[in-house]
């Protein structure tokens, strides 16, 4: 059975005024109706331990390469990283729900990416460069909330790096079916208008993904 993994990159996972969380909930509800038997898991990046690449992790990786003995803390942290990696690999489809932080992804989401972008697990090195290993038809939907508008072909469009980063990195892993739903402009537009538009897009995305799964 296939699995949908919801990656929640909100520091306040239950924040009632978050448009992206509301749109994400709408997506999940519609997707579940169309795939009632599919497993849906969620990881809350600010509520669970997501190891960052620090001296402990770097020392552990060095010992893996040299055959050295890990400390208890190094074992604990690398075991947690492997849990995150295996959960990610076990899913077939993904939804990232996130706010835009200073034109980029939240810092904890970057830590998460460092846990799943692992050589020989999700990509590999070849004589012609690195290639993705997740080439079995996986899909990613990004639901992003922002106060500004980033689709007007202006300075903001050029400098909205989260979309470029996520699309590039997941393509690098072999996941080419990528879609972003923007709940954008809440500081400039009527919030209900923003929500209605994004929810309609989320419902269409849920329908498309559910049909793909059922084929």
Secondary structure, DSSP 8 states (H G I E B T S, - for coil): --EEEEEE--SSTT-TT-HHHHHHHHHHHHHHHH-TTSEEEEEETTTS----SSHHHHHHHHHHHHT----HHHHHHHHHHHHHHHHHHH-SEEEEEEE-BTTB--HHHHHHHHHH--BTTTEEEETTEEEES--S--EEEEEEEESS---SSSHHHHT-HHHHHHHHHHHHHT--EEEEEEEE-TTTS-HHHHHHHHHHHHHHHHHHHHHHHH-
